[in-house]
Amino acid sequence: MNRLQKKATNLARRKNSIRAKIQGTKERPRLTVHISNLHVSAQLVDDEAQHTLAAATTVGQDTKIKSTQTERAAQIGTMIAKKASKLKIKTVVFDRNGKLYHGKVKALADAARAEGLEF
C-alpha cells in the first residue's frame, strides 16, 4: 500500500468512526465540513429525514480575491451560522469529516461559534 492509499484509508476510517457516534436531527442538525484544496463548504444536515437544511460554500464565489484558505473557512463559518439563525437553529453537532480539529476546520468552528451557534 503506497503513501496516498494509506492516507485515504486512514481518513475513511476516522470519518466512519466519527459518523458512527454522531447523528443530526431537525432540532440539532449535523454541521458537516468539507475542505478541498481550493474550496470550503459546510452543510446543516438532518440525518433522520436525510435532508440538507442549509449550506454555504466558496464554490462559485469570486476566488480572485486574495485571501487565505483559513480566512475563507472563517467566512463560511459565519455564513452557515447566519443561515442557521434564520432557521432558528441554535445548537448543532459538529462533524469534522475525519479532519483534524486544527487550522481551517478550527477557524470555521470558531467563526460559527462567534455568530452564536453552539456545539
C-alpha positions as CSV (number, residue, x, y, z in Angstrom):
1,M,0.0,0.0,0.0
2,N,1.5,3.3,-1.0
3,R,1.5,6.5,0.9
4,L,-1.6,8.1,-0.7
5,Q,-3.7,4.9,-0.4
6,K,-2.8,4.6,3.3
7,K,-3.7,8.3,3.8
8,A,-7.1,7.8,2.1
9,T,-7.7,4.6,4.1
10,N,-6.9,6.3,7.4
11,L,-9.2,9.3,6.6
12,A,-12.0,6.9,5.7
13,R,-11.5,5.0,8.9
14,R,-11.6,8.2,11.0
15,K,-14.6,9.5,9.1
16,N,-16.6,6.3,9.7
17,S,-15.6,6.3,13.4
18,I,-16.9,9.8,13.8
19,R,-20.1,9.2,11.8
20,A,-20.9,6.1,13.9
21,K,-21.2,8.2,17.0
22,I,-23.0,11.4,15.8
23,Q,-26.3,11.9,14.1
24,G,-28.2,15.1,13.2
25,T,-31.8,15.7,14.0
26,K,-34.2,18.5,12.9
27,E,-33.7,20.2,16.3
28,R,-30.0,19.6,16.4
29,P,-28.6,19.1,12.9
30,R,-25.2,17.9,12.0
31,L,-22.8,20.6,10.8
32,T,-20.5,18.8,8.3
33,V,-17.4,20.4,6.9
34,H,-15.6,19.6,3.6
35,I,-12.3,21.2,2.7
36,S,-10.7,20.7,-0.6
37,N,-7.5,22.3,-2.0
38,L,-9.5,25.2,-3.4
39,H,-12.8,25.4,-1.7
40,V,-14.5,25.1,1.7
41,S,-18.1,24.0,2.2
42,A,-20.4,23.4,5.2
43,Q,-23.9,21.9,5.5
44,L,-26.5,21.6,8.1
45,V,-27.9,18.0,7.7
46,D,-30.9,16.4,9.3
47,D,-29.9,12.7,9.2
48,E,-33.4,11.4,10.2
49,A,-35.1,12.9,7.2
50,Q,-31.9,12.7,5.1
51,H,-32.3,16.4,4.2
52,T,-29.9,19.3,3.9
53,L,-31.3,22.3,5.9
54,A,-28.7,24.9,4.8
55,A,-25.4,25.0,3.0
56,A,-22.6,27.5,2.5
57,T,-19.7,27.2,0.1
58,T,-16.9,29.1,-1.6
59,V,-17.7,27.4,-4.9
60,G,-19.0,30.0,-7.4
61,Q,-17.7,32.9,-5.3
62,D,-15.1,35.2,-6.7
63,T,-11.9,33.4,-5.9
64,K,-9.7,36.2,-7.4
65,I,-9.9,37.9,-4.1
66,K,-6.6,37.4,-2.4
67,S,-7.5,35.6,0.9
68,T,-6.1,32.5,2.5
69,Q,-8.0,29.3,2.8
70,T,-8.3,29.8,6.5
71,E,-9.9,33.2,6.0
72,R,-12.4,31.7,3.5
73,A,-13.2,28.9,6.1
74,A,-14.0,31.6,8.7
75,Q,-16.3,33.4,6.2
76,I,-18.1,30.1,5.5
77,G,-18.4,29.6,9.3
78,T,-20.1,33.0,9.7
79,M,-22.4,32.4,6.6
80,I,-23.6,29.0,7.9
81,A,-24.2,30.4,11.4
82,K,-26.3,33.2,9.9
83,K,-28.3,30.7,7.8
84,A,-28.8,28.6,10.9
85,S,-30.1,31.5,12.9
86,K,-32.6,32.3,10.2
87,L,-33.9,28.7,10.5
88,K,-34.0,29.2,14.4
89,I,-31.3,26.6,14.9
90,K,-29.1,27.3,18.0
91,T,-27.3,24.1,18.6
92,V,-25.6,21.7,16.2
93,V,-23.5,18.5,16.2
94,F,-20.1,19.2,14.7
95,D,-18.8,16.7,12.1
96,R,-15.2,17.5,11.1
97,N,-15.3,14.7,8.4
98,G,-12.2,12.9,9.6
99,K,-10.1,16.0,9.5
100,L,-8.1,17.2,12.5
101,Y,-9.6,20.0,14.6
102,H,-6.9,22.4,13.6
103,G,-6.3,25.2,11.1
104,K,-9.1,25.6,8.6
105,V,-11.6,23.4,10.5
106,K,-10.9,25.3,13.7
107,A,-11.3,28.6,12.0
108,L,-14.7,27.6,10.6
109,A,-15.8,26.3,14.0
110,D,-14.6,29.4,15.9
111,A,-16.4,31.8,13.4
112,A,-19.6,29.8,13.7
113,R,-19.4,30.0,17.5
114,A,-18.7,33.7,17.4
115,E,-22.0,34.1,15.4
116,G,-23.9,32.3,18.2
117,L,-24.0,28.7,17.1
118,E,-23.5,26.3,19.9
119,F,-21.7,22.9,19.7
